[in-house]
């Protein structure tokens, strides 16, 4: 089992969000992410959609840090 930082959100009428370190069994897709890889899953009415970014480069990581910083100080 591997531990990953998992964020969950709900955009329904009663919106909520939570973050937690959770165990991911090795057969689950989340457990296969390595290093700085990330994934997002959207559960839609008809189907689920997953997007995965495998080991983003320095440009993507640097842009994310800059965007988060600018949002925090504004």
C-alpha positions in Angstrom: 0.0 0.0 0.0 1.2 3.5 -0.9 0.1 6.7 0.8 -1.0 9.6 -1.4 -2.3 13.1 -0.7 -6.0 13.0 -1.9 -8.2 16.0 -2.3 -12.0 15.5 -2.8 -14.6 18.2 -3.6 -18.3 18.2 -4.3 -20.0 20.9 -6.3 -23.6 19.9 -5.4 -26.0 22.2 -3.4 -24.1 21.4 -0.2 -20.5 22.0 -1.4 -17.7 20.5 0.6 -14.0 19.8 0.3 -11.5 17.6 2.2 -7.8 16.7 2.1 -6.2 13.7 3.6 -3.3 11.3 3.2 -4.9 8.0 2.2 -3.6 4.6 1.5 -4.0 3.4 -2.1 -3.8 -0.3 -2.8 -1.3 -1.2 -5.5 -3.9 -2.3 -8.0 -5.6 1.1 -7.9 -4.7 3.8 -10.5 -3.7 6.4 -7.9 -1.1 4.1 -6.5 0.8 4.0 -9.8 1.5 7.7 -9.8 5.2 8.4 -9.2 7.1 11.5 -8.2 5.3 14.8 -9.1 2.6 13.1 -11.2 -1.0 14.1 -10.6 -4.4 13.0 -11.5 -7.9 14.4 -11.4 -11.2 12.5 -11.7 -14.6 13.9 -12.6 -17.6 11.8 -11.8 -20.3 13.0 -14.3 -23.9 11.9 -14.7 -23.2 9.4 -17.4 -19.5 8.4 -17.0 -16.3 9.2 -15.1 -13.4 11.1 -16.7 -9.8 10.8 -15.4 -6.9 13.1 -16.5 -3.3 12.2 -15.5 -0.2 14.3 -15.8 3.0 12.1 -15.6 6.0 13.8 -14.2 5.4 17.4 -15.3 8.4 19.4 -16.4 9.9 22.4 -14.6 7.7 24.8 -16.6 4.4 23.3 -15.5 5.6 23.0 -11.8 7.0 26.5 -11.8 3.8 28.0 -13.3 1.7 26.2 -10.7 3.8 27.6 -7.8 3.7 31.1 -9.3 -0.1 31.0 -9.9 -0.7 29.7 -6.3 1.6 32.4 -4.9 -0.1 35.2 -6.8 -3.6 34.0 -5.8 -2.5 33.8 -2.1 -1.1 37.4 -2.0 -4.0 39.0 -4.0 
